[in-house]
């Protein structure tokens, strides 16, 4: 029969392993929650009316090369 000291060592080791496994699952869940939060924040920014209008303006620009762009839209002299 096992004595009390051996049983307490087994219980302590088991609880440490259970704690590590629990922490690993919590960490994994936390990473997924942060990724989802980032995705939702990006969606809110890119889906806003201001962003849609700004992208429409950028896509509507017409230029041949960098110098042409600077002449039409930039501060080039």
Biopython code that builds the backbone (N, CA, C, O; Angstrom):
import numpy as np
from Bio.PDB.StructureBuilder import StructureBuilder

atoms = [
    (1, "UNK", "N", (0.844, -1.180, 0.000)),
    (1, "UNK", "CA", (0.000, 0.000, 0.000)),
    (1, "UNK", "C", (0.887, 1.240, 0.000)),
    (1, "UNK", "O", (1.942, 1.263, 0.634)),
    (2, "UNK", "N", (0.448, 2.268, -0.716)),
    (2, "UNK", "CA", (1.217, 3.503, -0.813)),
    (2, "UNK", "C", (1.032, 4.316, 0.462)),
    (2, "UNK", "O", (-0.050, 4.356, 1.050)),
    (3, "UNK", "N", (2.110, 4.955, 0.867)),
    (3, "UNK", "CA", (2.001, 5.790, 2.068)),
    (3, "UNK", "C", (1.500, 7.187, 1.691)),
    (3, "UNK", "O", (1.375, 7.510, 0.510)),
    (4, "UNK", "N", (1.224, 7.988, 2.677)),
    (4, "UNK", "CA", (0.633, 9.316, 2.488)),
    (4, "UNK", "C", (1.568, 10.238, 1.706)),
    (4, "UNK", "O", (1.096, 11.035, 0.895)),
    (5, "UNK", "N", (2.854, 10.151, 1.925)),
    (5, "UNK", "CA", (3.805, 11.018, 1.226)),
    (5, "UNK", "C", (3.796, 10.741, -0.281)),
    (5, "UNK", "O", (3.828, 11.681, -1.074)),
    (6, "UNK", "N", (3.754, 9.501, -0.676)),
    (6, "UNK", "CA", (3.722, 9.141, -2.090)),
    (6, "UNK", "C", (2.430, 9.625, -2.740)),
    (6, "UNK", "O", (2.445, 10.151, -3.853)),
    (7, "UNK", "N", (1.324, 9.446, -2.047)),
    (7, "UNK", "CA", (0.030, 9.894, -2.568)),
    (7, "UNK", "C", (0.027, 11.407, -2.728)),
    (7, "UNK", "O", (-0.468, 11.913, -3.734)),
    (8, "UNK", "N", (0.563, 12.134, -1.768)),
    (8, "UNK", "CA", (0.579, 13.602, -1.862)),
    (8, "UNK", "C", (1.479, 14.070, -3.006)),
    (8, "UNK", "O", (1.166, 15.065, -3.659)),
    (9, "UNK", "N", (2.571, 13.386, -3.257)),
    (9, "UNK", "CA", (3.452, 13.737, -4.381)),
    (9, "UNK", "C", (2.729, 13.509, -5.709)),
    (9, "UNK", "O", (2.820, 14.343, -6.610)),
    (10, "UNK", "N", (2.021, 12.405, -5.838)),
    (10, "UNK", "CA", (1.266, 12.112, -7.057)),
    (10, "UNK", "C", (0.167, 13.146, -7.268)),
    (10, "UNK", "O", (-0.042, 13.605, -8.391)),
    (11, "UNK", "N", (-0.530, 13.513, -6.210)),
    (11, "UNK", "CA", (-1.585, 14.523, -6.309)),
    (11, "UNK", "C", (-0.991, 15.873, -6.705)),
    (11, "UNK", "O", (-1.564, 16.571, -7.541)),
    (12, "UNK", "N", (0.130, 16.248, -6.129)),
    (12, "UNK", "CA", (0.771, 17.521, -6.462)),
    (12, "UNK", "C", (1.230, 17.539, -7.920)),
    (12, "UNK", "O", (1.034, 18.530, -8.623)),
    (13, "UNK", "N", (1.831, 16.462, -8.365)),
    (13, "UNK", "CA", (2.296, 16.392, -9.752)),
    (13, "UNK", "C", (1.113, 16.433, -10.718)),
    (13, "UNK", "O", (1.169, 17.106, -11.747)),
    (14, "UNK", "N", (0.056, 15.720, -10.386)),
    (14, "UNK", "CA", (-1.138, 15.716, -11.234)),
    (14, "UNK", "C", (-1.764, 17.100, -11.303)),
    (14, "UNK", "O", (-2.213, 17.527, -12.366)),
    (15, "UNK", "N", (-1.796, 17.795, -10.188)),
    (15, "UNK", "CA", (-2.383, 19.137, -10.200)),
    (15, "UNK", "C", (-1.528, 20.120, -10.993)),
    (15, "UNK", "O", (-2.072, 21.017, -11.638)),
    (16, "UNK", "N", (-0.223, 19.975, -10.963)),
    (16, "UNK", "CA", (0.649, 20.844, -11.765)),
    (16, "UNK", "C", (0.411, 20.581, -13.254)),
    (16, "UNK", "O", (0.306, 21.523, -14.039)),
    (17, "UNK", "N", (0.326, 19.318, -13.640)),
    (17, "UNK", "CA", (0.070, 18.983, -15.044)),
    (17, "UNK", "C", (-1.299, 19.524, -15.470)),
    (17, "UNK", "O", (-1.431, 20.083, -16.559)),
    (18, "UNK", "N", (-2.310, 19.363, -14.624)),
    (18, "UNK", "CA", (-3.651, 19.866, -14.944)),
    (18, "UNK", "C", (-3.628, 21.392, -15.077)),
    (18, "UNK", "O", (-4.295, 21.941, -15.954)),
    (19, "UNK", "N", (-2.877, 22.076, -14.228)),
    (19, "UNK", "CA", (-2.766, 23.527, -14.315)),
    (19, "UNK", "C", (-2.100, 23.981, -15.609)),
    (19, "UNK", "O", (-2.526, 24.960, -16.221)),
    (20, "UNK", "N", (-1.073, 23.280, -16.017)),
    (20, "UNK", "CA", (-0.374, 23.622, -17.259)),
    (20, "UNK", "C", (-1.292, 23.402, -18.465)),
    (20, "UNK", "O", (-1.323, 24.231, -19.375)),
    (21, "UNK", "N", (-2.020, 22.318, -18.478)),
    (21, "UNK", "CA", (-2.950, 22.038, -19.577)),
    (21, "UNK", "C", (-4.046, 23.099, -19.619)),
    (21, "UNK", "O", (-4.389, 23.596, -20.692)),
    (22, "UNK", "N", (-4.593, 23.446, -18.464)),
    (22, "UNK", "CA", (-5.628, 24.482, -18.387)),
    (22, "UNK", "C", (-5.092, 25.813, -18.894)),
    (22, "UNK", "O", (-5.778, 26.498, -19.653)),
    (23, "UNK", "N", (-3.883, 26.195, -18.493)),
    (23, "UNK", "CA", (-3.282, 27.448, -18.944)),
    (23, "UNK", "C", (-3.059, 27.442, -20.451)),
    (23, "UNK", "O", (-3.252, 28.464, -21.109)),
    (24, "UNK", "N", (-2.656, 26.304, -21.000)),
    (24, "UNK", "CA", (-2.445, 26.214, -22.454)),
    (24, "UNK", "C", (-3.756, 26.424, -23.201)),
    (24, "UNK", "O", (-3.784, 27.121, -24.216)),
    (25, "UNK", "N", (-4.834, 25.835, -22.714)),
    (25, "UNK", "CA", (-6.132, 26.043, -23.351)),
    (25, "UNK", "C", (-6.592, 27.493, -23.217)),
    (25, "UNK", "O", (-7.144, 28.054, -24.163)),
    (26, "UNK", "N", (-6.373, 28.095, -22.069)),
    (26, "UNK", "CA", (-6.751, 29.492, -21.869)),
    (26, "UNK", "C", (-5.952, 30.412, -22.790)),
    (26, "UNK", "O", (-6.502, 31.353, -23.362)),
    (27, "UNK", "N", (-4.673, 30.143, -22.929)),
    (27, "UNK", "CA", (-3.817, 30.944, -23.804)),
    (27, "UNK", "C", (-4.268, 30.827, -25.255)),
    (27, "UNK", "O", (-4.320, 31.821, -25.979)),
    (28, "UNK", "N", (-4.588, 29.627, -25.669)),
    (28, "UNK", "CA", (-5.076, 29.405, -27.039)),
    (28, "UNK", "C", (-6.383, 30.155, -27.274)),
    (28, "UNK", "O", (-6.561, 30.786, -28.315)),
    (29, "UNK", "N", (-7.291, 30.087, -26.313)),
    (29, "UNK", "CA", (-8.563, 30.806, -26.433)),
    (29, "UNK", "C", (-8.332, 32.313, -26.471)),
    (29, "UNK", "O", (-8.989, 33.021, -27.234)),
    (30, "UNK", "N", (-7.421, 32.800, -25.668)),
    (30, "UNK", "CA", (-7.114, 34.228, -25.631)),
    (30, "UNK", "C", (-6.562, 34.710, -26.969)),
    (30, "UNK", "O", (-6.929, 35.788, -27.436)),
    (31, "UNK", "N", (-5.692, 33.930, -27.585)),
    (31, "UNK", "CA", (-5.129, 34.296, -28.891)),
    (31, "UNK", "C", (-6.231, 34.344, -29.943)),
    (31, "UNK", "O", (-6.275, 35.277, -30.744)),
    (32, "UNK", "N", (-7.117, 33.358, -29.954)),
    (32, "UNK", "CA", (-8.214, 33.350, -30.921)),
    (32, "UNK", "C", (-9.147, 34.537, -30.698)),
    (32, "UNK", "O", (-9.621, 35.140, -31.660)),
    (33, "UNK", "N", (-9.414, 34.878, -29.436)),
    (33, "UNK", "CA", (-10.286, 36.016, -29.144)),
    (33, "UNK", "C", (-9.646, 37.320, -29.608)),
    (33, "UNK", "O", (-10.339, 38.188, -30.138)),
    (34, "UNK", "N", (-8.334, 37.474, -29.417)),
    (34, "UNK", "CA", (-7.656, 38.690, -29.878)),
    (34, "UNK", "C", (-7.651, 38.780, -31.396)),
    (34, "UNK", "O", (-7.818, 39.868, -31.947)),
    (35, "UNK", "N", (-7.464, 37.662, -32.080)),
    (35, "UNK", "CA", (-7.498, 37.666, -33.541)),
    (35, "UNK", "C", (-8.884, 38.055, -34.047)),
    (35, "UNK", "O", (-9.003, 38.815, -35.008)),
    (36, "UNK", "N", (-9.933, 37.536, -33.404)),
    (36, "UNK", "CA", (-11.287, 37.875, -33.819)),
    (36, "UNK", "C", (-11.575, 39.345, -33.552)),
    (36, "UNK", "O", (-12.238, 40.000, -34.356)),
    (37, "UNK", "N", (-11.087, 39.869, -32.441)),
    (37, "UNK", "CA", (-11.266, 41.286, -32.131)),
    (37, "UNK", "C", (-10.583, 42.160, -33.177)),
    (37, "UNK", "O", (-11.150, 43.153, -33.632)),
    (38, "UNK", "N", (-9.359, 41.785, -33.559)),
    (38, "UNK", "CA", (-8.640, 42.527, -34.592)),
    (38, "UNK", "C", (-9.394, 42.488, -35.912)),
    (38, "UNK", "O", (-9.522, 43.510, -36.586)),
    (39, "UNK", "N", (-9.892, 41.321, -36.284)),
    (39, "UNK", "CA", (-10.641, 41.176, -37.522)),
    (39, "UNK", "C", (-11.885, 42.059, -37.519)),
    (39, "UNK", "O", (-12.185, 42.711, -38.519)),
    (40, "UNK", "N", (-12.604, 42.084, -36.412)),
    (40, "UNK", "CA", (-13.811, 42.895, -36.341)),
    (40, "UNK", "C", (-13.484, 44.382, -36.386)),
    (40, "UNK", "O", (-14.208, 45.152, -37.018)),
    (41, "UNK", "N", (-12.410, 44.796, -35.729)),
    (41, "UNK", "CA", (-12.020, 46.211, -35.783)),
    (41, "UNK", "C", (-11.612, 46.620, -37.192)),
    (41, "UNK", "O", (-11.962, 47.709, -37.646)),
    (42, "UNK", "N", (-10.877, 45.761, -37.884)),
    (42, "UNK", "CA", (-10.502, 46.057, -39.264)),
    (42, "UNK", "C", (-11.734, 46.116, -40.160)),
    (42, "UNK", "O", (-11.826, 46.977, -41.034)),
    (43, "UNK", "N", (-12.668, 45.215, -39.949)),
    (43, "UNK", "CA", (-13.886, 45.209, -40.743)),
    (43, "UNK", "C", (-14.668, 46.503, -40.538)),
    (43, "UNK", "O", (-15.178, 47.082, -41.497)),
    (44, "UNK", "N", (-14.761, 46.954, -39.291)),
    (44, "UNK", "CA", (-15.480, 48.198, -39.012)),
    (44, "UNK", "C", (-14.806, 49.384, -39.691)),
    (44, "UNK", "O", (-15.484, 50.277, -40.198)),
    (45, "UNK", "N", (-13.479, 49.395, -39.702)),
    (45, "UNK", "CA", (-12.757, 50.497, -40.332)),
    (45, "UNK", "C", (-12.905, 50.444, -41.844)),
    (45, "UNK", "O", (-13.249, 51.450, -42.465)),
    (46, "UNK", "N", (-12.651, 49.292, -42.444)),
    (46, "UNK", "CA", (-12.683, 49.172, -43.898)),
    (46, "UNK", "C", (-14.101, 49.190, -44.451)),
    (46, "UNK", "O", (-14.296, 49.475, -45.633)),
    (47, "UNK", "N", (-15.084, 48.895, -43.629)),
    (47, "UNK", "CA", (-16.473, 48.882, -44.088)),
    (47, "UNK", "C", (-17.189, 50.208, -43.901)),
    (47, "UNK", "O", (-18.354, 50.329, -44.280)),
    (48, "UNK", "N", (-16.527, 51.204, -43.329)),
    (48, "UNK", "CA", (-17.186, 52.480, -43.079)),
    (48, "UNK", "C", (-17.380, 53.264, -44.378)),
    (48, "UNK", "O", (-16.681, 53.031, -45.364)),
    (49, "UNK", "N", (-18.320, 54.176, -44.367)),
    (49, "UNK", "CA", (-18.602, 54.985, -45.559)),
    (49, "UNK", "C", (-17.420, 55.872, -45.925)),
    (49, "UNK", "O", (-17.140, 56.062, -47.108)),
    (50, "UNK", "N", (-16.723, 56.416, -44.934)),
    (50, "UNK", "CA", (-15.560, 57.260, -45.217)),
    (50, "UNK", "C", (-14.477, 56.483, -45.956)),
    (50, "UNK", "O", (-13.869, 56.992, -46.898)),
    (51, "UNK", "N", (-14.243, 55.258, -45.528)),
    (51, "UNK", "CA", (-13.220, 54.443, -46.177)),
    (51, "UNK", "C", (-13.636, 54.065, -47.597)),
    (51, "UNK", "O", (-12.809, 54.056, -48.509)),
    (52, "UNK", "N", (-14.914, 53.755, -47.779)),
    (52, "UNK", "CA", (-15.400, 53.427, -49.121)),
    (52, "UNK", "C", (-15.232, 54.614, -50.064)),
    (52, "UNK", "O", (-14.818, 54.443, -51.210)),
    (53, "UNK", "N", (-15.551, 55.813, -49.587)),
    (53, "UNK", "CA", (-15.393, 57.007, -50.419)),
    (53, "UNK", "C", (-13.921, 57.269, -50.735)),
    (53, "UNK", "O", (-13.580, 57.623, -51.864)),
    (54, "UNK", "N", (-13.062, 57.099, -49.750)),
    (54, "UNK", "CA", (-11.631, 57.326, -49.963)),
    (54, "UNK", "C", (-11.064, 56.322, -50.963)),
    (54, "UNK", "O", (-10.283, 56.697, -51.837)),
    (55, "UNK", "N", (-11.443, 55.066, -50.846)),
    (55, "UNK", "CA", (-10.974, 54.056, -51.799)),
    (55, "UNK", "C", (-11.511, 54.321, -53.201)),
    (55, "UNK", "O", (-10.812, 54.101, -54.191)),
    (56, "UNK", "N", (-12.740, 54.788, -53.283)),
    (56, "UNK", "CA", (-13.310, 55.122, -54.586)),
    (56, "UNK", "C", (-12.527, 56.260, -55.231)),
    (56, "UNK", "O", (-12.285, 56.246, -56.438)),
    (57, "UNK", "N", (-12.132, 57.238, -54.430)),
    (57, "UNK", "CA", (-11.316, 58.339, -54.952)),
    (57, "UNK", "C", (-9.954, 57.846, -55.434)),
    (57, "UNK", "O", (-9.469, 58.278, -56.480)),
    (58, "UNK", "N", (-9.345, 56.951, -54.681)),
    (58, "UNK", "CA", (-8.029, 56.424, -55.062)),
    (58, "UNK", "C", (-8.132, 55.614, -56.349)),
    (58, "UNK", "O", (-7.284, 55.741, -57.232)),
    (59, "UNK", "N", (-9.169, 54.782, -56.458)),
    (59, "UNK", "CA", (-9.319, 53.964, -57.664)),
    (59, "UNK", "C", (-9.709, 54.797, -58.883)),
    (59, "UNK", "O", (-9.501, 54.363, -60.016)),
    (60, "UNK", "N", (-10.263, 55.972, -58.669)),
    (60, "UNK", "CA", (-10.687, 56.819, -59.786)),
    (60, "UNK", "C", (-9.545, 57.665, -60.344)),
    (60, "UNK", "O", (-9.711, 58.301, -61.385)),
    (61, "UNK", "N", (-8.401, 57.689, -59.684)),
    (61, "UNK", "CA", (-7.276, 58.481, -60.187)),
    (61, "UNK", "C", (-6.725, 57.863, -61.460)),
    (61, "UNK", "O", (-6.646, 56.642, -61.597)),
    (62, "UNK", "N", (-6.350, 58.726, -62.378)),
    (62, "UNK", "CA", (-5.781, 58.268, -63.643)),
    (62, "UNK", "C", (-4.439, 58.957, -63.847)),
    (62, "UNK", "O", (-4.344, 60.184, -63.846)),
    (63, "UNK", "N", (-3.415, 58.149, -64.020)),
    (63, "UNK", "CA", (-2.071, 58.678, -64.249)),
    (63, "UNK", "C", (-1.249, 57.631, -64.980)),
    (63, "UNK", "O", (-1.540, 56.436, -64.920)),
    (64, "UNK", "N", (-0.227, 58.095, -65.665)),
    (64, "UNK", "CA", (0.626, 57.197, -66.459)),
    (64, "UNK", "C", (1.802, 56.670, -65.661)),
    (64, "UNK", "O", (2.112, 55.480, -65.691)),
    (65, "UNK", "N", (2.455, 57.583, -64.940)),
    (65, "UNK", "CA", (3.617, 57.204, -64.147)),
    (65, "UNK", "C", (3.703, 58.136, -62.936)),
    (65, "UNK", "O", (2.810, 58.951, -62.702)),
    (66, "UNK", "N", (4.770, 58.007, -62.185)),
    (66, "UNK", "CA", (4.919, 58.788, -60.952)),
    (66, "UNK", "C", (4.934, 60.283, -61.235)),
    (66, "UNK", "O", (4.285, 61.047, -60.519)),
    (67, "UNK", "N", (5.647, 60.714, -62.245)),
    (67, "UNK", "CA", (5.721, 62.140, -62.558)),
    (67, "UNK", "C", (4.347, 62.688, -62.945)),
    (67, "UNK", "O", (3.981, 63.790, -62.536)),
    (68, "UNK", "N", (3.594, 61.930, -63.725)),
    (68, "UNK", "CA", (2.250, 62.347, -64.099)),
    (68, "UNK", "C", (1.359, 62.447, -62.857)),
    (68, "UNK", "O", (0.570, 63.384, -62.729)),
    (69, "UNK", "N", (1.486, 61.491, -61.955)),
    (69, "UNK", "CA", (0.699, 61.528, -60.719)),
    (69, "UNK", "C", (1.043, 62.771, -59.904)),
    (69, "UNK", "O", (0.150, 63.473, -59.430)),
    (70, "UNK", "N", (2.324, 63.042, -59.741)),
    (70, "UNK", "CA", (2.737, 64.203, -58.958)),
    (70, "UNK", "C", (2.280, 65.518, -59.606)),
    (70, "UNK", "O", (1.950, 66.482, -58.914)),
    (71, "UNK", "N", (2.266, 65.538, -60.919)),
    (71, "UNK", "CA", (1.830, 66.743, -61.628)),
    (71, "UNK", "C", (0.322, 66.977, -61.397)),
    (71, "UNK", "O", (-0.100, 68.112, -61.175)),
    (72, "UNK", "N", (-0.481, 65.911, -61.450)),
    (72, "UNK", "CA", (-1.926, 66.051, -61.314)),
    (72, "UNK", "C", (-2.381, 66.177, -59.870)),
    (72, "UNK", "O", (-3.241, 67.001, -59.557)),
    (73, "UNK", "N", (-1.805, 65.360, -58.983)),
    (73, "UNK", "CA", (-2.345, 65.245, -57.628)),
    (73, "UNK", "C", (-1.376, 65.644, -56.537)),
    (73, "UNK", "O", (-1.791, 65.840, -55.395)),
    (74, "UNK", "N", (-0.102, 65.769, -56.853)),
    (74, "UNK", "CA", (0.890, 65.992, -55.822)),
    (74, "UNK", "C", (1.324, 67.424, -55.709)),
    (74, "UNK", "O", (0.661, 68.324, -56.224)),
    (75, "UNK", "N", (2.418, 67.642, -55.046)),
    (75, "UNK", "CA", (2.962, 68.971, -54.794)),
    (75, "UNK", "C", (4.178, 69.240, -55.649)),
    (75, "UNK", "O", (4.975, 70.121, -55.327)),
    (76, "UNK", "N", (4.338, 68.507, -56.725)),
    (76, "UNK", "CA", (5.512, 68.689, -57.582)),
    (76, "UNK", "C", (5.433, 70.027, -58.301)),
    (76, "UNK", "O", (4.349, 70.512, -58.624)),
    (77, "UNK", "N", (6.598, 70.614, -58.545)),
    (77, "UNK", "CA", (6.625, 71.892, -59.227)),
    (77, "UNK", "C", (6.805, 71.744, -60.721)),
    (77, "UNK", "O", (6.848, 72.742, -61.440)),
]
sb = StructureBuilder()
sb.init_structure("model")
sb.init_model(0)
sb.init_chain("A")
sb.init_seg("    ")
for serial, (resi, resn, name, xyz) in enumerate(atoms, 1):
    if name == "N":
        sb.init_residue(resn, " ", resi, " ")
    sb.init_atom(name, np.array(xyz, "f"), 0.0, 1.0, " ", f" {name:<3s}", serial, name[0])
structure = sb.get_structure()
